[in-house]
C-alpha cells in the first residue's frame, strides 16, 4: 500500500459523493446526498497522526423527491435556516491490518522445525499486511449537537492525475441514531413501527487533491 505524501489535501469537488441512507416505513431504504461539502485533510509524516475536518452545507440535501427534500430542510429535521452546516472533526486513526492465513501457513511449511512456544521455540509471527482499512474516530456536529461518530474508511490508493496533481481515493461509512441530534420528527404506524427509521447510514466516496 502506497501512503499519500505528507501535506495538505482538499476534497475534489468533481469526484465526491457525500451520501446517506435512511429507512422508510421500516421496510425500504431511501438514499440521498449532500451535493455541497468540503474537507481538509492533513497527511502527517506519521500517517496515524493525520487529521480531517469537513463542513457540509445542510441545504444541499437531495433525495430525488422535492416534497421530502423540503421537509428534511425544515425545523422538523435539519432546520437549515438556523443551522447551515454539518461539521465533522477527526480525533484519531486506528489501522485495521489483516493477517493472511495463506502466507502464514506457507511460512510454516517452509520451516523444518515444529514451531511451538510450549517447546521453547518462538512461533514465527503471522505476516501482517496493510489492508487499506482504518477507523477514523471523530465527532459529528448536527444542529449544534456534537456526538462521537467513527468512520470505517477504506483507502483506495494514490495516483498522479492528468494535470500532474497528486491525489488519493477513499470510501467511508458510519451509522448513527438521528434522535441523538434532536431529529425527532416521526409518525407512528397503525400496524406498529414508525414512518422514518432512527438509524442513518453515511456513505462517502471521494478523491482528495494535494495542495501546493
C-alpha positions, 0 to 999 in steps of 0.5 A: 500500500502506497501512503499519500505524501505528507501535506495538505489535501482538499476534497475534489469537488468533481469526484465526491459523493457525500451520501446517506441512507435512511429507512422508510416505513421500516421496510425500504431504504431511501438514499440521498446526498449532500451535493455541497461539502468540503474537507481538509485533510492533513497527511502527517509524516506519521500517517496515524497522526493525520487529521480531517475536518469537513463542513457540509452545507445542510441545504444541499440535501437531495433525495430525488423527491422535492416534497421530502427534500423540503421537509428534511430542510425544515425545523422538523429535521435539519432546520437549515435556516438556523443551522447551515452546516454539518461539521465533522472533526477527526480525533484519531486513526486506528489501522485495521491490518489483516493477517493472511492465513495463506502466507502464514501457513506457507511460512510454516511449511517452509520451516523444518522445525515444529514451531511451538512456544510450549517447546521453547521455540518462538512461533514465527509471527503471522505476516501482517499486511496493510489492508487499506482499512482504518477507523477514523474516530471523530465527532459529528456536529448536527444542529449544534449537537456534537456526538462521537461518530467513527468512520470505517474508511477504506483507502483506495490508493494514490495516483498522479492525475492528468494535470500532474496533481497528486491525489488519493481515493477513499470510501467511508461509512458510519451509522448513527441514531438521528434522535441523538441530534434532536431529529425527532420528527416521526409518525407512528404506524397503525400496524406498529413501527414508525414512518422514518427509521432512527438509524442513518447510514453515511456513505462517502466516496471521494478523491482528495487533491494535494495542495501546493 
